[in-house]
Amino acid sequence: MTRTDIVNILTRVKPGLASKEIVEQSASFIFKDGRVITYNDEVTISHLIDLDITGAVPASEFFALLTKIKQEDIAISVKENEIKIKEKRFESGLAFVSEIKILFDEIPKPTNKKWKKLPANFLSAIKFASFSASTDMTKPVLTCVYINEATVQTCDNFRAIRIDLEEEILGKSMLIPARSALELFKYPVIMFQVAKGWAHFKTTDNVLFSCRTFAGKYPDTDAIFDVKGTVIKFNKKTSDALERAEIFSEPNPTDAKTVIMTLSENQITISSENEAVGWFKESFRIKYTGKAIQFGINSEFLKEILRHCNEAVIKKSKTCLLFKGDDFVYTVGLVAT
């Protein structure tokens, strides 16, 4: 293998490294059974590699050294507690532990007969859904992306999204932590299987991405998406105005940037005020024919969904907005003013 080949493979598995080694060897590249593996207690990623070695090497230093070598023809060998890298002009040795401390045998191994095909829009769905997952660890089930046979869902008690999959997934539903789902999105996975406490995914070039799943019951969200009311059609000016209004939004403990929206016949006013800084108000025309109303909304949430859909229904009680696209439905809560 050339140096570039090795670097490219290590780059593929690097997201599975822990930033701090809380679990022993979780900040190391682990070589085992013809694969290089990373593990951070939530995710493990492995790739085939043509190096006849078994053990663990500190990932940061090993990767940094390989990226700073210019020669492609290098020799990598192991002797006792050292892994040696040699090229024409220099040689280097790094600490190497031949005993693998991570208990990979406790992770259920994927089996060839259980691989199932993923829908074509699976990766885009989990990425889109992840931004609505909660970060509140007191409600861990809401920090996950819920994947069942036909949909991908997330909810943080203030907003929720449900995305239709292009094909049904045959098998068990699963709860994947949203941060793991965002890492999974970076890999062109096409197959999956679910084991006890883990979900395994495979790419076309046989990269294995495995992540822990959460054991819990996801709440029934059907009622959240049952919204009837008046249609609002936003336009490009809305996102631009939200960007300006955020500058003057009053800070709060959750860092949410709340702006005030006032709707009247075919017109919207977006405003914000911070007593310590100043105020902002902007009005422009939109398509709206209902009664005059006013509400507060998290501008970050609204800007995100406006990238995908510009038409919403405001609930009669003024408690939420509902957006509906070709393959998704999204609702976001409103703040009383």
Secondary structure, 3 states (H helix, E strand, C coil): CCHHHHHHHHHHHHHHCCCCCCCCCCCEEEEECCEEEEECCCEEEEEECCCCCCEEEEHHHHHHHHHCCCCCCCEEEEECCEEEEECCCCEEEEECECCCCCCHHHCCCCCHHHCEECCCCHHHHHHHHHCCCCCCCCCHHHHEEEECCCEEEEECCCEEEEEECCCCCCCCCEEEEHHHHHHHCCCCEEEEEEECCEEEEEECCCCEEEEECCCCCCCCCHHHHCCCEEEEECCHHHHHHHHHHHCCCCCCCCCCCEEEEEEECCEEEEEEEECCCEEEEEEEECECCCCCEEEEEEHHHHHHHHCCCCEEEEECCCCEEEEECCCEEEEEECECC
